[in-house]
Amino acid sequence: MVALRLSRKGSKDRPYYKIVAVDSRKRRDGRYIEQIGTYNPMIEGENYTLDLEKADKWLGVGAKPSTTVGSIIKKVRNAG
């Protein structure tokens, strides 16, 4: 099964995340299928980017978003 989730990047105490489509059996920072956005919790205000077309494509084929990715998708839909 494919999952939409965060992959951690950045250094110690300065995290930043890629929003990726990944096989749910892979580890958090392992190989992913496709990157669909980014999330930077260190920035105030709008701290994410997301390609909604790619996210909708993956959701259409049955991918399950994590809680955080689901809330980011909801924010992008409401903003647009």
SVG drawing of the C-alpha trace seen along z (x, -y; Angstrom):
<svg xmlns="http://www.w3.org/2000/svg" viewBox="-12 -34 35 37">
<polyline fill="none" stroke="black" stroke-width="0.4" points="0.0,0.0 1.2,-3.5 1.3,-6.1 1.6,-9.9 3.9,-10.9 6.8,-13.0 10.4,-12.2 12.8,-14.0 15.7,-16.0 17.8,-18.8 20.2,-18.8 19.9,-18.2 17.4,-20.6 16.6,-22.1 14.2,-19.6 12.6,-20.0 10.4,-17.5 9.7,-16.3 6.1,-15.2 6.5,-11.9 4.5,-9.0 6.1,-5.9 5.5,-2.2 4.1,-1.9 6.5,0.9 9.6,-1.3 11.2,-3.2 10.6,-6.8 13.6,-8.2 14.0,-5.4 13.5,-5.4 10.3,-7.0 8.3,-6.9 7.7,-10.6 8.1,-13.9 4.9,-15.9 5.8,-18.8 7.8,-20.2 7.0,-21.2 9.3,-23.3 8.1,-23.6 10.8,-26.2 9.1,-28.9 6.1,-30.9 3.1,-31.4 2.7,-29.3 5.4,-26.7 4.5,-24.1 4.3,-23.6 2.2,-20.9 1.5,-19.9 -2.2,-19.2 -2.4,-17.5 0.1,-14.9 -1.5,-14.5 -4.9,-13.9 -3.4,-11.4 -2.0,-9.3 -5.2,-9.6 -7.2,-8.5 -5.2,-5.3 -5.7,-4.5 -2.8,-6.1 -3.4,-6.8 -2.1,-10.2 -0.6,-10.5 -2.3,-12.8 0.0,-15.7 0.0,-15.3 -3.8,-15.0 -4.0,-18.4 -1.7,-20.0 -3.8,-18.8 -6.9,-20.2 -5.1,-23.6 -4.1,-23.7 -7.7,-22.9 -9.2,-25.6 -6.6,-28.2 -7.2,-27.6"/>
</svg>
